[in-house]
Amino acid sequence: MAWDEGVSAALMNYCRIDELIDGDGDDLREAYESAVAYMAAAGVREPERGSERYAQWMRCIKALVLDDWDNRGTQTAGQALADNLAFRRRLNQLKLTEPVSDSDTGAGE
């Protein structure tokens, strides 16, 4: 999904951001674009809006953006990094249900 006011508003709501100030809008957009790129590199293409997979995909995007937003600063000593298990399960499900392209099936040969 291309960046627009609807995406911005949805992410601000999810991240509980009341107001974007001093370049925060650019940071939020970069976090979104990074999340979309991460999902693509993980083997999950953006599903068609309104499809059964779209809501799951968007929840992964929101989780990645929130994590990026919350961890904009540096890690402090003794702070443990933890994997988001709900995100990991959702990402794995999306990867397992990713439609196979014709080139991957040998069709058309």
C-alpha positions in Angstrom: 0.0 0.0 0.0 1.4 3.4 -0.9 2.0 5.9 1.8 -1.0 8.2 2.2 -2.9 10.0 5.0 -4.9 6.9 5.7 -1.8 4.8 6.3 -0.3 7.6 8.4 -3.4 7.9 10.5 -3.7 4.1 11.0 0.0 3.9 12.1 -0.3 6.9 14.4 -3.4 5.3 16.0 -1.7 1.9 16.4 1.5 3.5 17.8 -0.5 5.9 20.0 1.0 9.0 18.5 -1.2 12.0 19.2 0.8 14.5 17.1 3.8 14.3 14.7 6.4 17.1 15.4 9.9 18.0 14.3 10.4 15.5 11.5 8.5 12.7 13.2 6.4 12.4 10.1 9.5 11.5 8.1 10.5 9.0 10.7 7.1 7.3 10.7 7.1 7.1 6.9 10.6 5.6 6.9 9.5 3.0 9.5 6.6 2.1 7.3 8.7 1.8 4.1 11.3 -0.2 6.0 8.5 -2.6 7.3 7.2 -3.1 3.8 10.7 -3.8 2.5 11.3 -6.2 5.3 8.2 -8.2 4.6 9.1 -8.3 0.9 12.6 -9.5 1.7 11.1 -12.1 4.0 9.2 -13.5 1.0 5.8 -12.0 1.7 4.4 -9.7 -0.9 1.7 -7.2 -0.1 -1.7 -8.9 -0.5 -4.5 -7.2 -2.4 -6.4 -4.9 -0.1 -9.6 -6.6 1.1 -8.2 -10.1 0.7 -8.1 -12.6 3.6 -4.4 -12.1 4.0 -4.4 -8.3 3.9 -5.3 -7.8 7.6 -2.6 -10.2 8.7 -0.1 -8.5 6.5 -1.1 -5.1 7.9 -0.8 -6.3 11.5 2.8 -7.4 10.7 3.5 -4.0 9.2 2.1 -2.2 12.2 4.1 -4.4 14.6 7.3 -3.7 12.8 6.6 0.1 12.7 5.7 0.1 16.4 8.9 -1.7 17.2 10.9 0.7 15.1 9.2 3.7 16.6 9.6 2.5 20.2 13.3 1.6 19.6 14.5 4.8 17.8 17.1 5.4 20.5 20.1 3.3 21.4 19.9 0.2 23.4 20.8 0.6 27.0 23.2 -1.7 28.9 21.4 -4.7 30.3 18.4 -4.3 28.0 17.4 -7.7 26.6 16.3 -8.0 23.0 13.2 -10.1 22.7 11.4 -11.5 19.7 7.7 -10.7 19.3 6.2 -14.1 19.1 2.8 -13.0 17.8 4.6 -11.2 15.0 6.8 -14.2 14.2 3.7 -16.6 14.1 1.9 -14.2 11.8 4.9 -13.7 9.5 5.4 -17.5 9.3 1.7 -18.0 8.4 1.9 -15.4 5.7 5.1 -17.0 4.3 3.4 -20.4 4.3 0.4 -19.1 2.4 2.3 -16.9 -0.1 0.9 -17.6 -3.5 3.3 -19.5 -5.8 4.2 -17.8 -9.0 4.0 -19.7 -12.3 7.8 -19.5 -12.6 8.1 -21.5 -9.4 5.7 -24.2 -10.5 7.4 -25.0 -13.9 4.2 -23.9 -15.7 4.7 -22.5 -19.1 7.8 -24.6 -19.9 
